[in-house]
Amino acid sequence: MTVATGLAIGREPYPSLARAAVVQAMQRAGLRVAQGVLLFLTSEFARDPLPSLREAAKAASCTQVMGCSVPGVFTEQDWVLDAPAAAAMVFGDSIGLRTDTAARSGDLLLALAAPSAINITWLAAPGMRFGGVSGDATGQGPFSVWQYGRGTPGGHCEAVLSGAQGVVSASHGVRILSEPMPVTAAQHYDLLSLAGRSALGVLQQAYGIQHGNGDALPLHRLMLGIAETPQALISGDYRLIPLVCINEAEHSVTVATQLEPGQLVFWLLRETEAALRDLEETTLRLQGRLPRHPDFGLLFSCLGRGPYFYDGVDRDLELLQSMLPGMPLIGFYGNGEIAPINGVNELLQYSAVLGLFSHV
């Protein structure tokens, strides 16, 4: 196997952890020289990641070390939150991280970005981007995203996984509460009416049918979905928008984006069982789009979805371990997820973006 992962956990963010993760991955892959390294470090490393990047590069005999600092990391072996850890994936032989050519519209690009580096121009540039947003618990690090073993000036980086064929999709982890309806009135961030009915009334009815009209609305779990077409809703190609508050006097709902009349929207509820079903269906769909069994995978999960969502256990990771046993997998819990939705690169929330890859 020319792709493998390593995971190292410690009490302090020593550079030796990065080296240990890479050495473990190199041994599993049977490599002496890697073509590329994905290295994700927990936020304890963010104050000074450069020594760890150097150790990783030396262990892999490779200068192409790409990654970021994040709240938590995982591989197919285990997940880590609230402790210093390094997760590495090494690529050998014909597979590598290609960054030296201009992206084309059909290229699938692994994309990593700091929260401050997300912008529409970069997301809309040629290429289908997938990945995640870094996180720095201290807010004091010199950089949180790296490529070629050093920080990236623009705060983001991207690469084609050359020598591999990949497919990507987002798993939103929600249960749909209502049919899609057109926006008939909106003002700034306030959604006023859907299909001529008050937005709050539609939401209360959609939630009440499922849970009883006397229950208070759980705003932290309710979301607004935006789909281009009804078919996009069925295929999961829609955006999730958090709710900010409800306005009982105006019978409106304030959401985290501005809406336009005519957009198709619907209400959703974040639920653990729905999330697992959605990820299982997403994984099966992706497997069906590959010509052969996947050789490795990348998963980018919202910090609000992993163990914090599943009462201390990452059931998403357990599901993938059971569906794709032994497959090298790496990823992190971040501050946002990036995925192409209906051909448009989107910044997502509370989602899990899964990419599966087979050797060409």
Number of C-alpha atoms within 10 A of each C-alpha: 12 20 27 27 30 28 28 20 19 12 9 13 23 18 19 17 24 30 24 21 24 32 24 20 27 27 14 16 19 15 20 12 16 28 21 26 31 22 31 30 29 29 28 22 27 24 18 16 28 18 16 22 27 19 19 30 23 15 20 25 15 18 19 24 27 25 29 33 30 29 24 26 29 26 26 23 16 14 22 21 19 10 17 22 29 33 31 33 29 32 25 20 14 12 20 21 21 17 17 8 8 10 17 12 12 10 15 24 24 21 21 28 28 25 18 11 15 17 11 11 7 12 20 15 14 16 22 25 29 28 29 31 30 29 25 23 15 11 12 11 16 12 22 31 28 27 24 17 24 20 21 17 12 13 19 24 22 22 21 21 20 16 16 17 17 21 18 24 22 28 22 26 22 25 19 19 19 17 13 20 21 17 22 20 20 19 13 12 16 22 26 22 22 25 16 12 15 18 25 21 17 20 22 17 15 20 23 16 11 9 12 12 13 8 10 11 15 11 13 12 14 23 26 21 21 22 22 15 15 15 11 14 20 10 11 17 23 25 22 23 20 18 18 16 14 19 14 10 6 12 16 23 23 21 19 16 15 12 20 16 15 13 16 22 26 23 24 24 19 20 16 18 14 16 23 18 17 19 24 16 13 21 22 12 15 18 18 12 12 15 10 13 14 21 20 24 23 21 25 27 30 22 24 16 24 25 18 13 18 16 10 9 13 17 19 21 21 15 16 19 18 9 13 19 11 13 21 23 26 27 27 32 29 29 23 25 28 28 30 23 21 16 14 14 20 20 23 24 21 25 27 30 26 23 24 24 22 18 17 12
